[in-house]
Every structure is written in structure tokens, then in C-alpha cells.
């Protein structure tokens, strides 16, 4: 019976003649049924060869059911994310079917195929697992388990994501249960890391012990718990029904169970999600004023702690409607920044978040997944109507949005005081990929000193709870492994991000992670060519497709895969990620990028205002003027290349000379040229004697 229902769901999704009751708010959509022909045309009887007059049959007033995407049907018939995934995991095949592929996302995994593989036997299938780590917190035990799993069942590397989680690539289907159960039994989870529900909740990764940071992290934990699936399917599949989880705070349980405003499905294993879950993925971030390490405006919900003059948290400002995904050359899809919804007292935050989620659950589009994110609902309704509907579920009016200071990007790299005695150390990880010597050294340090870690939204890692006496040996070990202090890392690399893209992501159009190291070197070479200093930088983000997983649409320079070996170029984001970039050029081949970069960077150096960032510069000049500069570009004037010689081979030498130059009120370049001239003059004088 179950198999026939599963087959039917696929047939229904493809056959327009088969009608499926739609999803109506909190009502169950019922069971499947086939439509019946309402009327038949009249047929002439054998006794009559003439039909004198026939009126068209009148169709009865049957309400039309709203169209739903096939994923909606898969979810509804899955027995809360179990079927047919449970059966597909038992087969000998290296892959799973279409329905199970959709369902396993909710469990934190994507089926992938190596697109570089050209061997016999068809596609080389494997699975990517993504953990769920609210605030990016990773206990010591979990880090060591993930490190082991990467070597034993993965590709030998760990990837840090832009949402403060791990991704483990290359897991074979036969090993899925072993890997999943190991993560669960070592204080981790992958539940809800993917799929149509709330994803990992971001919060500042810095382990500061101040009231506001601690409160932000506690709130992120509570929101994550509130919106975690409750049916038990995850534990049924991966640990044979054993529930391995810590007790939830009572305020979370109260908020989830509260149905005073008609938010819940009664008598359902999923009181908030029901059988349909959400129309699409849902992203939430929590932070404190000024700290935009989480790209707060790119989330469906952005929550900001508001404190009194003594630093004691009083409540929260809430933004809604951010989101990055779009489709190329389809203007009805677009990236969007969140906008202010209002302020709530601190004791109401879970109820307010739940009301927003339920508003999206009830009204987000379920017919076309391109338009299923909450940003499209808010764009269609407008913020006033959206606020009014949310308030009905919340049961209160939102208070006016509190004034906030300017946002800043914070990386937390290097050594810092936590505030309670120990130190923490933020480490830059190129492209978020931990492998080789770096992976081995991190393992040794984390294991030896029993350290907990945090993952940042910028794909970096923070080592926490370090005693002062450990700083010197840890610094030495890190340096030997190439994990350098940020002052020795190219400034371009410090803020750059890329998604994994090829070879495993099925959506990737071109390279991102594998291509960005060379790309950043090429940008640095252009900087040198046009006379920009080593310590100057801009925010560069690269994605292999327009879904925007590395959030390129708030970068100062965003490169978005737009065809094989080509990119769409986005300009105009701000260094603090609060301005939306815009499309500048389409389908620029990777080998042609310098033709665009050179004039842009040259005129930025020549025509910028004091302290003006690259993103602000491109917005001020306007894209029409910039386009004209690119089209007429014939290379930098000779005087630039003649007199702006590259004197410094490494940043350490540059910084040392720069410090000396400051004492004489000169630039590093001026001082170096003076030293060289004096040396040449001395040599010439010596020869003449």
C-alpha cells in the first residue's frame, strides 16, 4: 500500500488531470482522489441522424484547488519525513529516488554526484552532511568526532559554511547511518540543517562574556529549539528511535505549545510545521548592536538585542524579509534586504518569531518554489499588511523600532580576551576548507588543550577558553601549520567568501571555492598594477550559481556563476554588508576579468573621496559612467607603472617599513625609495674614489 501511494504521488505531480486538494491553513489537505468528468457531450441516438440544437454543458461550481509543487505532495505523504526515505536507505543502490532525495534534506543531507567523474558505471553518488550548530558552537567532543568522520568516511577535509556549520562531503549511502548516529551521540545534530524549515540560527561567534553577547547566544539557542522538528523521524531513522537530546528550557516548551492565537496544528506530531512544513527554507540570525558578523539583513528574520544604559538586555528589534536567492535574467526573482518590523520585549521574542513563521507557513507560495521565500510575500503585501497579519498571531502590536548605531563587520580574528579570564583566538581559514597540515594541527591543539570551538559566518574558526599560559605554544604550533595571525594574511583574503560549487554541487554553473584562490591573487596583481596599497581591500564573494550561498549580493564585488567559466559581476555592496549590490555586467569570461577590474580599481584609486570604500565609490559614480570607463580602458598611464614600482615581496616587510616611516611622517613607499636612493648614491660614491 505504501509503495503504491509513493508511486501515485510522482504520477500526480506529472499528470495535470489528477487533482489534489490544496493546503488550507491549519486544515489537513486530506487524501488524494482522482477527478471525475463532470459532464459528457450529448451523443446522437441510433434513431436520429440530426441534432437540431445542443447547448454547451454548464460546469458546476466546483471550487478550484490551488496548485502545489510536487515537493509539497512529497512532504505531505512522507509520514513526517519518514517514507520512502526509510525504504530507500535499505536498498543496495548507491543513490536514493527523487522523493527520498527531497526528504533527506530535512535530515541534514544532500545527495550529490561528482561532476568531474568520467569513469564507468554511471554517476559517482555520495552524500553531503551539514551539521546544525546554533551560534556556531561546537563542543570539543563533537569537533574531534567530525575530524575523525572526515578521514574515515568523507573526503579527508571539513568545510566551514557561511551559516556557522560543518559540511562533510563524500559520505557513501552505506555509511550514512554510521556517520549520522556518530554525530548525534557526540553532542551534534544535522536535523533541519537543510530542507523547508528553519535552518541554523546565526549569532556572533565571539565567546565574549558580556550580558548582551550571552543573551544573543541564549536567544539563538532558544529560537533554534523552538523551531526544531518534533515528530521523531530523525531519531527513528538514524538511532533506531532513541532520542538523544538535552532538556529544553521551559520557556521554549511553553511558546511551542501555546495555541492561544490559533498558531498550532492540534494533536499533531508537528505542532508548528504540520505535514507541509514551510514553503521553503527559512533563515534567522540574532546579534547585538554594531556587530554585523552575521549579515543580519540577509535573513528572513533578523533579531537584534536592545539593552539599557547599563548593558542589561530589555528586548529586541526585529527585521524581516531578507534573502539572497534569485535566477539569472528573471527580474521577478531578486535578492532582498530585511526591513524593520518592530520591537518586542525580551520575554515575547519566541512568540513573535513563532507568529512570523506561522504567517509565512500560511501565506507563502507553495505552487512555485522560485517564489516561496518570505521575501516575496513581504514584497507582494508590503510591510504594513505583513505586520498586521503577524500581529494577529502574536496577539499584540509591535512597538516602534528602536534606534540602532551603525553596523560594522567584525571578524574576531587574532587573540582576544573573553572577559572571564581565558582568551580566544580567531583563525582565518581560506575558503573555510580545513585539510592537510592545518587539519592535523588543529586536531592536536583542540585535543591537547581540551578546547571548545566556534564557527563564524565568514567561514573561520575560533578556539575558545585558552589559558594565558597556553598562548605562546599554541601560537607557535599554529604558525608552523600556516594558520597565521591576520596581520600576515592578505587583506583581500580576510573578507572573501566562496561557496563549494563544482564538482559536487548540482546547481553550480562554474567554479567558486576551487577558483577563488587564483582569483584573489589576480585581484592583488591588479591592485599592484594600478597603484593601490597592500593594506587596501574590498569585500569579494564568489558563488557558482545565482542562489547566492556565499551572499555575493551584499559584497562590494560579487561574482556569480553565469555560464561555463563566466560570471555575472555585481557591484555596490558596502563593507558592513548593509547595502544591496546591483548587476553590473553579464557573462564575463574568467580570462577577461582583468579588463573589467583594471579600470574599476584604477579610477577608484584616482577619483575616490577620502576614505571612500569601493562599493560606495561605484554607487556614487553610477554604473553608466563605470561602463564607459571599462569600454574605453586601454591600460593604466605609463607614469603609474613607471613610478609605482612594487617594492615589497611580503606583508611583514611592508608593515615593518611602514612603522618606521610613520616616525618620519612618510609613507612606506617614500621611505623605501629614500633608502634605495641613498644606497645607490653610496655605492656610486664608493666607485668614484
N, C-alpha and C positions, 0 to 999 in steps of 0.2 A: 504493500500500500504506500509506504513512504517513498519508494523508488518511483512509483507512478506519479505521485504528486510532484516530485522534483522534476521529472521529465515534462510534466504538464506545465510547470512554471516557465520552462525555457520555451516551450511551444507557444504559450500565451504571449510571452514577450515579443515573439516574432510575428504572430498572426493577428492582424487588425480585426478579424471577425470575432475574436474571443474577447468578451468584455469582462473587466474585473472591477468589482466595487472599489471606489476610491477611499481615500483616507479622510475621515471627517472628525477632526479634533480628537476628543477623548474617546470617541466611539470606535469599537473594533470594526475593521473593514469587512469582517465576515468571511465566508468561504467562497471559493471560486465557483462560477457557474457559466455555462455556455449560453450565449444569447439565442433567442428564438426568433424566427421570422414572424413579424407582426402581421403582415398582410401578403396575400398572393394575388397576382394578376388574374382576372377572370378568364376562364377557358371556354371556348365555344363548344356547345354540346354537339353530339352526333347528328341531332335533328335539325340543327341550324347551321347554315354556312355564312350567315350575315350577322354581324354585330352592329346594331344601329347606333347605340350611344353608350359609352362607358366613361364614368367619372373616375378621376385618379383616386386611388385609395387614400384615405385620410389616416396619417400616422397618429397613433395615440400619444398623449402627453406623457412620455416616459422621461424622467429626469436623466440627463446625461452625466455619467460618472467622469470625474476629472481623470485625465490621462496621468499615468505614473510610469517612471522609468523602470526598467526590468530589475534594477538593483533594489528598488523598493519592494518588489514582489519577493525577491530572494530573501530579504530581511524578514518580511512578514511570515514566510513559510519555514523559517530556519529553526523553529523551536528555541528562540532566543539564542541564536548564533551557534547552534549545535549541528544541525542537519543541512546538507550532507557532508559537512567537513569531517565529522567523526568517522564516516564510512570511507571517505577518500584517503584519510590518513592511514588506513589499514591496507590499502592496495599496494601492489608491488611496483606500480608505475613511479617514475621519478618526479612526476608532477601531479597536480590536482585539477579537477574540472573547473569550468567557469564560475559556477555558483560558489564552490568552496574557496576559490581564489578571492572572491569578494568578501566572504565571511572571515577568512583567516586574517584579514587586515584588522578587524576589531580585536583580535588576539595579539596584535603587535607584529605581524609579519607580512611581507610581500613576496609573492612568487616572482622569481626573476630568471632570465636566461642570458648567458654570456654572449653578447653580440659580436665579440671578437672570435668566437669559436667557429671553426670551419671543418671540424672533424666528422667522422662517420657517425651514424646513429641518431641524427636529428639534433635538436636543441640540447644544450647543456644546462639543465634546470638546477636551480638552487634557491635558497630562501634567505632573505634579509630579515633579521630580527632587530626590532627597535625597543629599547627599554623605556620605562616611564619613570622619570626622576624629578618630581616637583622641586623647584628651586635649584635643580642641578645637583642635589645632594646625593652622594654615593658613599655608603658606608665602606669601611676598609674591607670587610668580608666580601662585599659584592664586587669591588674593584678587582680583587685577586681572583674571584671566580670568573669574571668576564675576561681577564687576561688569559686564564687557562683555557677557557672555551674558544677564544680566538685561535689559539695554537692547535688545539685538538680537533675542533670541528669547523673552524672558519678558514679564512684566507691568511691567517697569521698576523692580521692587523686589526686594530679597533678604530672606529671613526667617531669623532665627537660631532654632534649635529648642531644646527643653528637653534634648536629648541632644548638645549641642555640635556641631551640624552646620548646614549651609546647606540651605534649601529654595528651589528655583527653580520658580515657578509659571507656568503659561500656555504651556508649550512645545508646539508642534504636532507631530503624529506625523511629518510630513515632515522636521522639523528635529531629531528625536531623535538620530540618529546623529551629526550635526554637533556637537550640544551634548555628547553623551557623549564623543566622541573628543577634543573640546577639553579637557574636564575631565581625562581620562586623560593627555593629553600635557602638561598643566600641573601635574603632581605631585599630582593628585587622583584620587578614585575614588568610585563610587556602589555598588560591589559589596557586597551584604549590608547596605545601609542600611535595607532593608525585607525582608519575607519570613520564612519559617520557619527562621531560623538566628540566629547571634549578631549582634546589632545593634552600633551604635557603642559602643565601650568608653569609659566616662567616667573622668576623672581631674581633680584640681584644675587649673584653667586658669592659675593664677598661675605665672609663669615664675621662681619662686624657684630659686636655685642651691644650696639646701641638699641634703644627702645623701638625706633622706627624700623630699622632693618629686621630685627627679630619679629616684629609684628607683621611686617610684609611677608616674611617667610612662613610664619604660622598661618596667615590668611591663605597663602598659596596652597599650603598643605590641606587646609580645610576645604577649599574650593575643589581641589583635586579629589578628595574623599567624597564630597557631596555628589559629584558627577561621575563617579566610577560605576560601571555596570554592576548590577546586583543579582543577576539571575543565577550565578554559579556555574555557567557554562565553561568559563575559563578554567576553573579548578577541576571540573568534570573531565575535560579533555587532557589536561597536562599533568595533573597529580591525582588522578582517579578519584576526584570528588573531595579530597582533603582540603579544607580551607586553611591556608597558611597566611594569616593576616593579623595585624595588630588591632587592638580595640580602637574604635573610633571615638573621638570626642563627643560628649553628649549633645553639644550644640549642633554638630553635623547631623546626628541622628534625628534630632527634633526638626531641623529645617527640611530634611529629606521627607520625613513622614507627614509634615504639615500639609493638609489639604483644605485649609480654610478658604482658600481663594480658587478652588477647583483646578489646581495645577497637576494633580496626580492621577494616574490610572489606578483605580481601586482594585484591590485583590489581584494585582499583577506582580510577577517577579521583578519587573522593571517599573517602579512607580513613577519615575521621571521620563524614561525613554519609551516605554511601551514596546510593542512589537516592531515599530517602524524606526526607532532610534531617531537621529536627527536627519535633516535633508542632506547634509554634507558635513565635512569636518568643521570643528569649532575650536577656536584658539583664544586662550586667556593669558594675560600677563598681569603681575602685581609688582609695583615698585614704590619707591619713595621719591619725594620731590627732588628734582635736578638729575636723578640717576636714570638715564635712558640707555643703560646697558641691555635692556630687553626689547628695544624698538617698540615702545608701548603703543604707538599709533597704528601699527600694522596688524593688531589683533582684533578679533571680533569683540572682545571686551578688554578694556584696559582699566585697571584698578590702581588708584594712587592713594597712599596713606596721607591723611591730613592730620597734623599734630598741633598741639597748642604751643605757647611760647616756651614751655619747659621741656618740649620734645615728647610729651605724652600723647599717643595717638587718640584722636577723637572720632574720626570717621574716614570716609573715602570719597574722592571724586571718581566718577565712572565715565570712561569714553566707550563708544560703541561704533561698530561699522567698519573697522579696518580689515584689510585683506589684500593679498598680493596677486593671486592667480588671475590669468587672462588668456586669451587666444590671439594669435597673430592676425592682424588685419580684420579683426571683428570688433568694431568700435562699441558694440553692445556689451562687451566684456572689458573690464578695466581694473587696474589696481586702485585702491582707495585708502585714505587715512581715516582713522576713527575721529569722531567728533564728540563734544561734551554732551552727556545725557543728564547729569545732575550729581548731587551729593547725598550720601546716606550716612546716618550714624553708624558707628562701628558694629553695634550689636545686630544691625539689619543687613549686613553685607551678603550673607548666604541667601537670604530671602530675595534680595534684589537681583543677585546673579541668577537664581533659580527662575525668577519671573522673566528675565531677558531670554534665558534658554528656552523656556516654555513658549514665549512669543515667537521665537524662531521655529520651534518644533511645530507649532500650529499653523504658521503662515508662510514659512519658507517654501520655495517651489520644490516640488517632488516630481515634476514631469521632465525637466531638462536639467541635468546635473551641472551644466555650464553656468546656470544662474541660481544655484541652490545655496550659495553662501549668504550670510545675513546682510552683507554689504549691499546686495541687490535689493533686498527687501526694504532696507532703510532708504536707499536711493529712490525707489519707487514711491514709498509712502511719504518720505520727508521725516525729519527728526521729531517734529511736533506730534504727528499721528503715532509714530513709533513709541514715543514717550507715554502718550495717553493709554495705549494698549498695554504696555508694560506695567503701568501704574495699576491697572485693573487686577493683574495677577499679584502685584506687590502689595496692594491694599493701602498704599499711601501715595502722597505726592512727593516727587523728588524735590529736595531743597536746591537752591541755586548753587551752581558750580563754584567752588572756592578758587580764589586766585592762586596761581602757581608761579614759581620762579622759572627762569629759562632752563630748558633741558640741556644736558651735557652727555656726550658719550663717555662712558667710563669702562676701561678695560681691566683694571685691577691687576695689571702685570707687575712683576717685581715683588719686593719684600714690603710687608705692611704689618702694623700692629693690629691684632684682632680686637683689643680693648679689654681683655680679661687676663693678660699676661702673655699667652703664646703669640706666635707670629703666623702669618700665612704668606705663601709665595705663589704668585700667578705666573704661569708659564705659557709662552706663545708656542702654539703647535701649528705649523704650516698646514693649511687646508684641513685642520682637525684630524689628520691621519697619524695615529700612533703606531709606529712599526720599527723594526730593526733595533739598533742600539738604544734609541730613545725608549722604546717599549721595555727593553730589558732593564735599563737603568731605573726607569720609573717604578717598575715592579720591585726592584731591590730596595729602593728608598721607602716606598709605601709599606712594604712588608717589614723591613728592619725597624722603622720608627713607629709602626702601627698607626699610620696616618689615615684620616678620612679625607676625601677629596670633594671638590665641587666642579661641575662642568659649566662653562659660561655660554651665553647665547652667541658669542663670537668664536665658538669652536676652540676655546682654550681650556686649560685645566688649572685648578687651584689646589695646592697642597695645604691642608689645614692643620691647626693645633701643633705647630712646631715650637719646641722649646728653644730659647735663645742659644743654648749651648750646642744645638744641632745645626745652627745656621751655616757655620763655616764648612763642616764636612758635606752637608747637602749641596751647598753652592759649588764646591769643588766637583762633586760627582755629576751634578747637572751640566756643568761647563764641559766636562770631558765627554759627555754624551751629545753635545751640540745643543743643549737646551740653554740658550744664552740669556743673560739679562737683557731686557728690552732695549737698553741703550745700544746694544750691539746688533740689533735686528733692523734691517732696512725699514724705515717708517712706512713705506708702501705696504709691506707685508703685514704690519701690525693691525691694520684695519681691513684688510682684504678678506673676502669670503668667496667660496665656490661650493656648488652642490656636487654630489658624486657623479652624476651624468653617466657618460659611457665608461665602461662597457655594459654595466648591469641594469641601469635604469631603462625601462621600456619606453619612456616618454622622451628621452634625450634625443635631440636633433644633432648636437655637436658636443665637443669637449668642454668640460668645466674644470673639475678637480685636477685632471691629468694635464690640462693645458695652462692653468694659471701660473705655475712657477716660471715658465718661459715667458708668459705674457708680462708678468711683473718685471722681469729683467729687461724686457723690451721697453716698457714704460720708463724704467730708470735710465736706460740709454737715451731715450728721447729727452728726458729731463736734462741730462748732461749736455746733450747737443744744443738745446735751446737756452741753456744758461740758468736753469733752476737749481737751487742749492740742494745738497743731500738731505738736509733736515726738513725739507718741504714735502708735503704729501697731500693725498686726497683719498677719499673712500671709494675703493673699486670692488665691485661684486660681479660675479660671473655665474650664469646658470645655463644649463644645456638645453632648456626649453622655456616657454613663456609662463610656466606655472610659478616660477619665482621663488623656489625654496630657499635661496640664499638672500632673499629680499633685495633684489637689484633695483627695484623701483623707488627706493629711498636713498640710493647711492649717488654720489657726485658723478661717478662714471659707472654705468651699468651696462654689461654686455650680456645679451640674451640670445641663446641659440636660435638662428633664423634660417637654417638650412645647413647642408653638409659643409663644414669648415667656414661657416659665415655667421655673423652676429648682427643683431639689431643693437644700435647704440642709443642708450638713454643718458640724458644729461639733466642736471639741475637739482639733484637732491642736496641736502645740507650735511655738514659734518656731524650734526647731532641727530640726524635721521628724523626730522620733523617736517620736511618738505618733500612733496611728491615730484619725482623726476618725470621727464617727458621724452617721447620718442624723437630722436634727432636724425638718425639715418637707418635705413633698412638694408639687410643683406650685404654687409661689408665683409668681404673675404678676409680671412685671418691674416693672409700675407699682405693685405692692403691697409692694415690698421694704422701703421705709421703715417700714412698720407692724411689721416684724419687727426691723429694725436699731435703731430708736429705743429701745425698751425694753431690748434686749440691751446696747447701748452705755451707756445711762443707768445701768443697775444695775451694769455693770462699773465705771464711774467711782465710784459710790456705795458699793458693797459689796465691792470687791476688797480683798485683803490687800496689804501693802506689796510693791511690785514684781511683783505677780501679772499674768501675761500673760492676754490674753483667752481663749486656749484653755484654760489651767489654770483660769481662773475658771468657764468653762462646765462643765467636768468636776466641779469642786468643788460647785457649786450643784446640779447634776443637771438633766437635761432636763425632768423633770416640773415642777420649780419654774420653770424658764425658760419653759416653755409657758404656765404660769399667768400669768407676768408679761406675756407677749405678748398673751394673750387679754384681760387686764384693762387694758391700756395705754390711757390717754386723753391722752397727751402729757406732756411734762416739766412739773413745777410752775412756776408763774409766776415764782417767785423765781429760778429758774435762768436763764430767758431775760432777766429784768429786770436782773440784776446781772452776768451773764457776757457782756457786750457784746463783739462781735468788733472788736478794735482794730487788727489788723494785716492789711493787704491783701496782703502778700507775706512770704515766709520770711526774706528778707535783713534787712528792718526788724525783724522779731521777734527774730532772732538777735543783732542789734546791741544792741537794748534789753535782751535777756536778759543779755548780757555785762556791761552797765553795772549791771543790777540785782543781779548776784551780788556786786559790790563793796560794796553796801549791805545784803547779806543779804536781798534781797527777790526776789519773782517779777517777770517782765517785765510782767505784768498790773498788779501793785501799783505798780510804778514809773511805768508809763504813766498810770494813773489819778491818781497824785500829781502828775505833770507837768501833766495836763489841769486838775485842780482848781486848781493854783497859777496856771495861765494864766488860767482863768476868773476867779479872785479878783482877779488883777492888772488884768484888763480892767474888772471891776466897780468897783474902787477908782479907776481912771482916770476912769471916767464920773462918779463921785460928786464929784470935785474941781472 
